[in-house]
């Protein structure tokens, strides 16, 4: 009998592991409606939704008429909450709108940050960009409104800092809503792969996520880093690629970043 019990537990564990490894359902559009298919392409949920987001962190936002709600991994309604819009999850929260106000909902569908903001972006590395009235600010999951600054700010895109402008000069704001680099440059863009483009006058260089200058301003144009390389244009007008160490590779017959990187 013990052997049967052990065998049964083993089968249950195998089944649970396989279930955990099963890919989530994927939205598919059939005509004007959305349904969901499994990994084999079999239609599991009929095409009855007016819109459907892909699954993120085990939840998918769907719209039926004017009502938005969440589906769990089995394609069942995750809660009875309804929204006027709900986005994708990151860091366990998703931006959602009720009426004209935005807040954040959790995986259980409940409001974790009640609708208050004029606009709200997804969380990235514990911070999110929100709008209160006409001012853009940054919040974290623990402080919510604590440390909100009335500054122009671009949303964080993956690194734990975000560019912020005050009085026409740009600096960097950290996760707690405080400046890690006081506004001193003419323009700063979002961090990508740990490198932040900044402009001084008409020339661009790069900062690290602590606000230190890694590459002095010397380029007319720079692109965000991708796969370890950034496309840059020198004062001479010549275009090339720069790696994360600040080393240049002249562009000759290469047409994409992967070729320039030697891949």
N, C-alpha and C positions, 0 to 999 in steps of 0.2 A: 504493500500500500504506500509506503514511503517512496518507493521508486516511482510509482505513478504520480505521486504528488510532486516529486522533484522534476519528473519529465514534463508535467503540466506547467510548472513554474518556468522551466527552460523555454517551452514553446511560447509562453506568455511574454517572456523577456525578448525573445526573437521577434515576436510580432510587434512589440512596442518599439524596438529599435528600427524595424522596417517602417513602421508608421512615422517615426521621427524623421527618417530619411526620405520619406515620400515628398516630392516637390509639391508646393501649394497649387491650388487651382489657378488657371490663367484666364483672364477675361478674353472674350472673343466677340466680335461684332457680326451679327447676322441681320442683314438689312439695316433697319434703323434701331434695332434693339441689341442689348448686350447680354450674353450668358457667360458661363464658365465651363472650361474643359479641363480634363485631367492630363497627366503626362503622356497618355496615349492618344490624346486628341479626341477622346470621347466626351460628348456633351453631357455634363453632369447636372448643371443648373440650366434650365431652359432660358432662351433669350427673351427675357421679359423686362429687363432693366433699361432705363433711359440713358444711364451712364454707369460705368464701372471702372474703378481704379485697380491696378494690380495689387496683390497682397504685399504688405510691409509689416513685419513683426507679427505675423499671424492674423492680421485684420485687413479687410478690403472695404473701402467706402463705395456705396452704390446709391443711385438715385432712382426713385420710382415716382413719377410725376414731379411734384415740387419737393418731396420729402427725401432727405438723405439719411442713411443709417449704416451701421457696420455689420459685416458678415464675419463669422469666425472661420476657422480653417476647414470646417466641414460644410461650409456654405450656408449655415444657419444664422439667423439674426442674433447678433452678439448681445444686444440689449434692446429695451423698448424706447430708448432715447431716439429722438429725431432731430435733425438739424436742417438748416437752410443751405449748408455746404459743409463738407468735411474733406480734409486732404489726407495725405499719406503720413504714416507714423515714422518717427525717429526719436530715439531716446525715450521711448514709451509714451510719447504724446503726439497728438495730431492737431493742427489748427482746424477750428470749426467756427461756423458763423450761425448765429441765431438772430434773425432780424438784420439790423445793420451793425451789430457788435460782434467782435471776434474774441474767442477764448481758446482753451485747449482741453481736449478730452483724452482720457486714458484708455487702455486696452479693454476695460470693462464697459466703455461707452459713457461713463459718468464724467461730468465736468470737473476737471482738476484745477483749472483756472477759469473762473466764471467769465462769461462774455463781457468785455469791458473796452477792448481796444478798437480803434478804427480800422486796423489791419494787423495781420499776424503772419509770420513766416515760420517754416518748420524749424525745430530745434536742431542745432549742429554742435556736437561736442559740449552739450550742456547749456548752450546759450541760444537765444533767438532774437530776431529783430522784430519789433512791433511798432505800431504807430498810435500815438495818442493825440487826437486832434490833428494838427498839422506838423507835429514834431515826431521824428523817428528816434527810437531809443532801443536799448538792449536790456533784456531781462535774463535771469537764470531761473532754473526750476525751483530753487529753494527760496530765493529772495523775492521772486515775482516783481513787485513794484519797488522794492528797495534798491536804491542806487541808480534809478532811472535818470538818464541825462537827456536834456532837451537839445539834441544835436542832430545834424544831418548824418545819416549812417547807412552804409551799404550792408546788406545781410551777410552774415558769416557763411562761408562756403566750405567749411571742413576743418580749418585751423581755429584754435581757441582765441583768436583776436579778430577784431573787425575794424575797418577804417571809420573814423569819425571826424567831422569838420566842425570847427568852432571859430567864428569870426573870420572866415575865409581861409584859414590854415587847417591842415589835416594832420591827425595823429592816429594812434592805435588805442582801441578800447579792449580791455581784457574781460574775462568771464564774469567778474563781479561788477561790471559797469564802470570801472575806473580806468583812467588813462595809464597805459604802460609806456606810451610815448606821447609826450605833450605835443599839441599841434604846432608844427614847425615847417611842414612841407606844403608845396602848392597843390599836390594831389597824391592820394594813396589809393591803390586798388586792393581787391580782395586777395587773401593769402591762397596760394596753391602750391602744394608739395613743399611747404615750409619756406617759400620765397614770396616776397611782397613787392610788386612794382611800385615805385614812388617817383614823383616828378619834382624837379627843382628847376624853375624857369621853364625852358623848352626841352630839357633833357631828362631821360629816364634812367633810373638805376634800380637796385634791389635791396630790400631789407630782409632780416630774419624775423622770426615771430617775437623776438624780444625788442625789436625796434632798432637793432644795430645795422649799420650800413655794411652790406656784404660786397656790393658792386657799386662804385661811384657813378653818378649820373654821366652818361656818355652816349646814350642811344636816342635816336629820333623816335623810334617806335619799338615797343616790346609787346610780346604776347605772353599769356599765362603759361606756366610750365606744364608740360605734358610728357609723361614717361621719362622725366629727367632732363628735358630740353626745352628751351624757349627760343622762339624765332625773334631775332632782333635786327634792327636797321641802324647801321653806323652813320656818322656824320657825312661820310663820303657817299652815302646812298646805297652802299653795298649791303645785301641781306645775308645773314648767316644764322647759325644756331649756337646758343650758349648752354653749357651744362651747369649742374648745380654747384660746381666748384668755381664758376665764373670763367671757364675756358671757352674760347670761341672756335667754331669749326666753320670755315667758309663754305657758303652754299654755291655749288657748281651745277651739277646735273641732278641733284637730289630734289625730290618733289614732296617728301613728307618727313615727319619727325623721326619715324622709325628708321628710315634710310640714313638720316643724318646722324643718328645715334649708333650707327654701325650694326644694326640688327638685320 
